[in-house]
Every structure is written in C-alpha cells, then in structure tokens.
Amino acid sequence: MLENEQLKGLLKDIGTVVGIVLAFLLVCYIAFGLWTPMYVVSSTSMEPNMNVGDIVFVRSIDRGEVITQQDALSMSSKVYMKFGNPGDVILFRPYGNESYMLVIHRAMYYVEAGEEMWPGGPIAPHAGYITQGDNEQTNPILDQQTTISYQTPVKEEWIVGTSRFKIPFIGKIRLLFFPNRLPF
C-alpha cells in the first residue's frame, strides 16, 4: 500500500496533468472555436504542402470567412497564401454526411446555384465551394469531377473549419493505432 505522502504526491501529479489538459482544451476553444481543433492528414492529396501524418490545427468556420484561391489571386494587395498556395484549405464533410471521412482540400472558388461549376461543366444544384487537393498527380481535376464530391459544391454548413497551421509528421503515431479516426 502507498504511504500517505506517496498518495498525496500521486493525487497532486494526477491533478496537475488533468489541469494542464483542461487548460489546453480551453485555450484551443478560445483560439479556434473548437474543443478538438486538431486533425491528422491521412492521404497524399495535399502534398507537398501537407503530408500524411501532419497534425493540422483548424479554426471553426464560425470564426471567419473562407478565402478561395480565386479571391486570393484577385486581391489588389499581397496574395493571401496558406500552406504554399493562394487561398484557404478547408476541412469538410462531403455531402454533409457525418459518416463520411473528413476531407482537407483547398477552396478553389465559389459558385452560386444555377452557375456552371467549371467552364462547360454541369450546373450547380446549390451554392457552395469548388474544391481540389494540391497534389497535381493524385488530384489533377476538381473534387466535383470525382467521387469526393461528385457534381456537388461544398455547402458552407458542411465545412468544419479552415486550416491555420500544421505540426509535421507527429500524427503518424495516431494513424498507426487509429487509421480511420482523424479528429484528435
């Protein structure tokens, strides 16, 4: 059995760890608007700007607007860059379906309902973002031309948030143990 002093020390250590974790979660919520603002990149679709195993910190969509690549390139001042290219990288649920795996891709441009989704392409059934991964070899076309979001612009309510910064590779540990669970 533990002595009284050892038990007090153990409880103090446990309390300190719990306090640190709670403080971290509170800071994350205040800064990003999400209780768990970290997501692990699990595919090569955003290489070379995001790699498998990178942990990406995401700010809630409620905390700001999405700047598309088209908008970033048309700004009169300095071009807005995120992760090596113009425009925001968004985290979204395809078709708004909770059971689908989250996708981290760049918002290329915004279309209104009834507009062509790309030149000569189909008409958008509703307003939303046209998206694409940065990896030109695995993503040579828009998501709306593939099964990721086939002919369906990404509605704003399907967006979890915008990627703010990343910590390289440490998420690989999580992918080893939980390959199908992306949010932290």
Rosetta silent file (secondary structure, phi, psi, omega in degrees, C-alpha in Angstrom):
SEQUENCE: MLENEQLKGLLKDIGTVVGIVLAFLLVCYIAFGLWTPMYVVSSTSMEPNMNVGDIVFVRSIDRGEVITQQDALSMSSKVYMKFGNPGDVILFRPYGNESYMLVIHRAMYYVEAGEEMWPGGPIAPHAGYITQGDNEQTNPILDQQTTISYQTPVKEEWIVGTSRFKIPFIGKIRLLFFPNRLPF
SCORE:     score description
SCORE:     0.000 S_00000001
   1 L     0.000  151.275  179.106    0.000    0.000    0.000 S_00000001
   2 L   -79.556  143.039  174.396    1.074    3.528   -0.603 S_00000001
   3 L   -70.376  162.865  179.108    2.047    5.699    2.291 S_00000001
   4 H   -55.395  -45.281 -178.218    0.013    8.845    2.949 S_00000001
   5 H   -67.030  -38.448  178.293    2.696   11.137    1.492 S_00000001
   6 H   -65.778  -40.941  178.900    3.055    8.986   -1.636 S_00000001
   7 H   -64.172  -43.249  177.355   -0.715    9.016   -2.156 S_00000001
   8 H   -61.123  -43.403  179.127   -0.832   12.799   -1.770 S_00000001
   9 H   -62.682  -42.432  179.210    2.011   13.156   -4.283 S_00000001
  10 H   -64.229  -45.654  178.706    0.291   10.868   -6.786 S_00000001
  11 H   -63.154  -37.286  178.004   -3.013   12.729   -6.478 S_00000001
  12 H   -64.711  -43.348  178.844   -1.196   16.045   -6.885 S_00000001
  13 H   -63.227  -44.012  178.912    0.517   14.775  -10.071 S_00000001
  14 H   -62.832  -43.762  178.064   -2.781   13.496  -11.499 S_00000001
  15 H   -61.319  -39.198  178.475   -4.467   16.812  -10.671 S_00000001
  16 H   -64.183  -46.172  179.500   -1.674   18.733  -12.389 S_00000001
  17 H   -62.528  -45.682  178.950   -1.945   16.658  -15.580 S_00000001
  18 H   -61.262  -42.082  178.288   -5.744   16.990  -15.658 S_00000001
  19 H   -61.873  -42.043  179.161   -5.421   20.750  -15.097 S_00000001
  20 H   -64.661  -44.319  179.773   -2.931   21.117  -17.944 S_00000001
  21 H   -63.207  -44.368  178.910   -5.145   19.136  -20.342 S_00000001
  22 H   -63.787  -41.096  177.713   -8.226   21.184  -19.391 S_00000001
  23 H   -62.663  -41.938  178.252   -6.274   24.439  -19.779 S_00000001
  24 H   -61.385  -46.156 -179.988   -5.065   23.296  -23.236 S_00000001
  25 H   -63.232  -39.254  178.659   -8.612   22.446  -24.323 S_00000001
  26 H   -65.450  -44.051  177.597   -9.906   25.800  -23.074 S_00000001
  27 H   -61.712  -42.336  177.716   -7.164   27.701  -24.923 S_00000001
  28 H   -60.506  -43.516 -179.529   -7.964   25.701  -28.089 S_00000001
  29 H   -65.604  -42.199  179.274  -11.640   26.534  -27.801 S_00000001
  30 H   -65.490  -43.827 -176.158  -10.929   30.235  -27.239 S_00000001
  31 H   -76.092  -40.686 -171.921   -8.384   30.423  -30.078 S_00000001
  32 H  -113.085  -13.553 -179.444  -10.004   28.169  -32.684 S_00000001
  33 L    80.420    9.884  179.226  -13.666   27.842  -31.679 S_00000001
  34 L  -131.917  144.737  177.290  -13.423   24.040  -31.476 S_00000001
  35 L   -71.798  -34.901  176.695  -12.809   21.757  -28.496 S_00000001
  36 L  -125.377   84.556 -174.447  -10.615   19.490  -30.625 S_00000001
  37 L   -85.101   14.820 -176.194   -9.151   21.697  -33.361 S_00000001
  38 E  -111.936  136.230  178.901   -6.525   19.161  -34.451 S_00000001
  39 E  -135.113  146.033 -179.262   -6.861   16.749  -37.353 S_00000001
  40 E   -99.000  129.147  175.984   -4.372   14.275  -38.808 S_00000001
  41 L   -72.414  126.864 -174.423   -3.729   14.291  -42.558 S_00000001
  42 L  -118.016    3.262  178.678   -4.241   10.702  -43.732 S_00000001
  43 L  -137.305  171.007 -178.973   -3.750   10.910  -47.510 S_00000001
  44 L   -90.669    8.485 -172.406   -1.300   12.309  -50.036 S_00000001
  45 L   -64.724  -19.749 -179.479   -3.919   14.559  -51.679 S_00000001
  46 L  -108.603    6.667  178.352   -2.416   17.791  -50.295 S_00000001
  47 L   -64.563  147.154    6.804    1.269   17.016  -50.885 S_00000001
  48 L   -90.813    4.523 -174.394    3.706   18.713  -50.972 S_00000001
  49 L   -82.970  -26.733  173.777    2.016   21.301  -48.705 S_00000001
  50 L  -139.048  133.685 -176.976    0.564   18.820  -46.206 S_00000001
  51 L  -114.374  159.646  176.565    1.894   15.298  -45.742 S_00000001
  52 L   -55.808  128.948  179.601    0.483   12.104  -44.291 S_00000001
  53 L    95.612   -7.687  174.609    0.846   12.339  -40.521 S_00000001
  54 L   -69.283  140.362  171.871    0.850   16.133  -40.262 S_00000001
  55 E   -96.339  124.673 -177.932   -1.360   17.461  -37.496 S_00000001
  56 E  -108.885  130.869  175.402   -3.392   20.394  -38.775 S_00000001
  57 E   -91.996  131.171 -172.670   -4.947   22.972  -36.459 S_00000001
  58 E  -120.150  132.671  175.134   -8.348   24.106  -37.712 S_00000001
  59 E   -93.993  134.493 -179.006  -10.267   27.285  -36.866 S_00000001
  60 E   -52.998  141.611  178.606  -14.049   26.915  -36.703 S_00000001
  61 H   -61.420  -25.113  178.268  -15.916   28.131  -39.779 S_00000001
  62 H   -68.917  -14.673 -175.012  -17.972   30.303  -37.394 S_00000001
  63 H   -97.619    7.825  179.330  -14.830   32.341  -36.636 S_00000001
  64 L   171.239  174.991 -178.814  -14.160   33.713  -40.106 S_00000001
  65 L   -97.341  161.515  176.657  -14.772   33.547  -43.808 S_00000001
  66 L   -90.063  127.603  174.413  -13.248   31.239  -46.400 S_00000001
  67 L  -101.196  112.542 -178.538  -10.873   32.940  -48.824 S_00000001
  68 L   -74.925  165.375  176.873  -10.895   30.963  -52.058 S_00000001
  69 H   -62.355  -40.954  178.652   -7.899   30.642  -54.338 S_00000001
  70 H   -60.165  -44.494  178.552   -9.731   32.762  -56.919 S_00000001
  71 H   -64.934  -41.829 -178.778  -10.356   35.514  -54.320 S_00000001
  72 H   -62.709  -39.003 -179.677   -6.757   35.375  -53.077 S_00000001
  73 H   -73.679  -22.995 -178.530   -5.386   35.829  -56.587 S_00000001
  74 H   -92.696   -1.255  179.356   -7.696   38.774  -57.296 S_00000001
  75 L   -66.667  139.871 -177.774   -6.708   40.760  -54.190 S_00000001
  76 L   -75.169  -25.981  178.521   -5.106   44.074  -55.080 S_00000001
  77 L   -92.183 -157.629 -178.979   -2.576   43.839  -52.266 S_00000001
  78 L   -57.543  139.735 -179.070   -0.274   40.932  -51.400 S_00000001
  79 L   -67.016  132.915  178.240   -1.682   37.490  -52.334 S_00000001
  80 L   -76.603  117.177 -177.047   -3.162   35.592  -49.376 S_00000001
  81 E  -116.039  139.388  172.267   -1.230   32.310  -49.064 S_00000001
  82 E  -137.502  125.626  177.528   -1.955   29.261  -46.916 S_00000001
  83 L    53.343   48.831  170.737    0.184   26.129  -46.992 S_00000001
  84 L    84.341   -6.951  179.626    2.183   27.115  -50.060 S_00000001
  85 E  -138.886  161.107  177.727   -0.657   28.178  -52.380 S_00000001
  86 E   -66.953  143.598  174.721   -3.194   31.022  -52.585 S_00000001
  87 L    93.111  165.735 -177.701   -6.460   30.595  -50.664 S_00000001
  88 L   -81.583  149.442  170.045   -7.698   28.663  -47.646 S_00000001
  89 E  -100.585  123.479 -176.193   -7.513   24.936  -47.049 S_00000001
  90 E  -109.751  154.763  175.330  -10.846   23.788  -45.638 S_00000001
  91 E  -111.315  121.658 -175.369  -11.887   20.715  -43.708 S_00000001
  92 E  -142.690  162.285  175.252  -15.334   19.481  -44.780 S_00000001
  93 L  -101.318  114.699  178.580  -17.758   16.559  -44.752 S_00000001
  94 H   -54.855  132.873  179.583  -18.645   15.506  -48.313 S_00000001
  95 H    60.290   11.184 -178.475  -22.383   15.931  -48.920 S_00000001
  96 H    71.678   11.083 -175.345  -22.662   16.980  -45.266 S_00000001
  97 L   -81.613  118.805 -178.395  -22.762   13.313  -44.313 S_00000001
  98 L   -61.747  -25.605 -177.100  -21.481   12.697  -40.754 S_00000001
  99 L   -83.926  -11.514  178.729  -20.426    9.136  -41.609 S_00000001
 100 L   -78.623  149.668  176.010  -18.069   10.246  -44.399 S_00000001
 101 L   -68.423  140.565  178.386  -14.393   10.771  -43.658 S_00000001
 102 L   -63.793  146.537  178.555  -13.410   14.429  -43.391 S_00000001
 103 E  -116.961  135.431  175.287  -11.635   15.914  -46.418 S_00000001
 104 E  -113.269  103.062  178.817   -8.883   18.548  -46.228 S_00000001
 105 E  -140.466  166.859 -177.714   -8.688   20.351  -49.610 S_00000001
 106 E   -82.973  139.076  174.020   -8.263   23.874  -50.945 S_00000001
 107 E   -80.041  111.329 -175.481  -11.291   26.069  -51.675 S_00000001
 108 E   -81.824  -49.451  177.760  -10.718   26.990  -55.334 S_00000001
 109 E  -164.413  170.439 -177.199  -13.730   29.244  -55.950 S_00000001
 110 E  -111.707  138.529  175.368  -17.372   29.767  -55.003 S_00000001
 111 E  -122.601  149.821  174.286  -20.363   29.158  -57.289 S_00000001
 112 L   -92.424  158.601  175.086  -23.979   30.190  -56.935 S_00000001
 113 L   -57.512  134.690  178.969  -26.880   27.814  -57.588 S_00000001
 114 L    92.320  -10.265  176.859  -27.552   27.638  -61.317 S_00000001
 115 L   -87.741  156.981  172.768  -23.996   28.570  -62.393 S_00000001
 116 E   -67.166  138.375 -179.575  -21.672   26.218  -64.240 S_00000001
 117 L   -75.220  -24.375  171.940  -19.363   24.514  -61.742 S_00000001
 118 L  -156.690  161.446 -177.149  -16.482   24.834  -64.258 S_00000001
 119 L   -54.444  121.943 -178.383  -16.368   26.054  -67.851 S_00000001
 120 L    78.217    3.740 -177.595  -18.578   23.727  -69.883 S_00000001
 121 L   -89.482 -179.098 -179.746  -19.438   21.758  -66.740 S_00000001
 122 L   -69.726  163.642  179.662  -22.765   20.918  -65.134 S_00000001
 123 E   -79.507  137.397  178.800  -24.948   23.455  -63.373 S_00000001
 124 L   -68.759  127.303  178.979  -24.504   23.754  -59.601 S_00000001
 125 L   -72.518  -20.241  177.659  -27.573   22.375  -57.777 S_00000001
 126 L  -157.349  167.332  179.066  -26.876   24.778  -54.888 S_00000001
 127 L   -71.667  149.752  177.013  -24.354   27.438  -53.887 S_00000001
 128 E   167.357 -175.174 -176.756  -21.021   26.303  -52.479 S_00000001
 129 E   -94.586  140.325  171.253  -17.279   25.892  -52.835 S_00000001
 130 E   -95.726  129.920 -170.140  -15.471   24.060  -55.598 S_00000001
 131 E  -125.293  162.210  177.856  -12.504   22.245  -54.030 S_00000001
 132 E  -164.254  144.335  173.505   -9.342   20.415  -55.019 S_00000001
 133 L   -75.306  155.229 -177.700   -6.316   18.829  -53.385 S_00000001
 134 L   -76.607  -21.157 -176.415   -2.900   20.420  -54.026 S_00000001
 135 L   -73.114  106.634 -175.119   -1.229   17.209  -55.234 S_00000001
 136 L   -67.082  -22.845 -179.927   -1.303   17.621  -59.007 S_00000001
 137 L   -80.065  -41.289 -179.653   -0.520   13.945  -59.617 S_00000001
 138 L   -92.891  -14.841 -178.739   -3.299   12.450  -57.487 S_00000001
 139 L  -131.511   62.816 -177.860   -5.710   15.410  -57.897 S_00000001
 140 L   -75.405  -11.468 -179.298   -5.441   16.692  -61.465 S_00000001
 141 L  -129.397  168.966 -179.472   -9.144   17.657  -61.512 S_00000001
 142 L   -66.711  152.026  177.728  -11.647   19.290  -59.166 S_00000001
 143 H   -57.949  -32.708 -177.348  -13.302   17.270  -56.387 S_00000001
 144 H   -72.867   -7.244  174.570  -16.663   17.917  -58.020 S_00000001
 145 H  -100.456    2.645 -178.616  -15.436   15.940  -61.041 S_00000001
 146 L  -125.117 -176.791  179.777  -14.586   12.942  -58.819 S_00000001
 147 L   -75.572  -10.740 -179.664  -16.325   10.761  -56.240 S_00000001
 148 L   -60.469  -44.808 -177.743  -15.165   13.023  -53.383 S_00000001
 149 L  -151.831   52.999 -169.099  -17.949   15.495  -54.024 S_00000001
 150 L   -51.751  116.297  177.885  -19.386   14.471  -57.390 S_00000001
 151 L    49.313   31.311 -177.810  -21.133   17.411  -59.068 S_00000001
 152 L  -134.885  107.850  175.225  -21.895   18.865  -55.647 S_00000001
 153 L   -60.698  152.564 -179.375  -20.367   22.131  -54.405 S_00000001
 154 E   -81.558  112.936  177.215  -19.395   22.111  -50.726 S_00000001
 155 L   -68.093  150.057 -179.018  -22.052   23.982  -48.748 S_00000001
 156 H   -59.233  -35.592 -178.894  -20.787   26.273  -46.013 S_00000001
 157 H   -71.076  -11.569  176.103  -22.620   24.245  -43.351 S_00000001
 158 H   -86.765  -10.827 -176.773  -20.600   21.164  -44.374 S_00000001
 159 E   -85.154  127.240  175.775  -17.326   22.946  -43.565 S_00000001
 160 E   -77.676  -44.310 -179.856  -15.805   22.206  -40.146 S_00000001
 161 E   177.428 -174.644  178.151  -13.221   24.967  -40.460 S_00000001
 162 E  -109.266  139.613 -179.103  -10.175   26.451  -42.148 S_00000001
 163 E   -73.477  132.422 -176.439   -6.682   25.081  -41.622 S_00000001
 164 E  -105.200  -49.022  177.409   -4.439   27.546  -39.801 S_00000001
 165 E  -157.092  170.664 -177.234   -1.078   25.791  -39.255 S_00000001
 166 E  -134.327  158.302  170.229    0.443   22.330  -39.025 S_00000001
 167 E  -117.369  114.678 -173.770    2.876   20.289  -36.980 S_00000001
 168 L   -64.177  138.607  163.168    4.710   17.918  -39.345 S_00000001
 169 L    64.001  -17.050 -174.472    4.604   14.131  -39.049 S_00000001
 170 L   -70.660  -13.792  176.231    3.772   13.577  -35.344 S_00000001
 171 L   -75.130   -9.145  178.615    0.285   12.423  -36.290 S_00000001
 172 H   -59.905  -32.585  178.635    1.805    9.283  -37.863 S_00000001
 173 H   -61.937  -45.380  179.620    1.727    7.712  -34.391 S_00000001
 174 H   -63.686  -40.464 -179.719   -2.029    8.231  -34.210 S_00000001
 175 H   -63.905  -29.727  177.178   -2.502    6.797  -37.725 S_00000001
 176 H   -64.032  -40.950 -175.284   -0.699    3.611  -36.655 S_00000001
 177 H   -92.352  -32.206 -177.106   -3.188    2.960  -33.857 S_00000001
 178 L  -134.265   72.093 -173.864   -6.357    4.610  -35.219 S_00000001
 179 L   -66.075  -21.107 -177.744   -6.148    4.737  -39.037 S_00000001
 180 L  -105.951    7.251 -179.181   -9.856    5.543  -39.515 S_00000001
 181 L  -118.510  100.324 -175.181  -10.282    8.190  -36.796 S_00000001
 182 L   -80.649  -48.501 -177.582   -8.977   11.554  -37.984 S_00000001
 183 E   -64.010  148.205  176.951  -10.054   14.125  -35.390 S_00000001
 184 L   -73.795    0.000    0.000   -7.952   14.215  -32.240 S_00000001
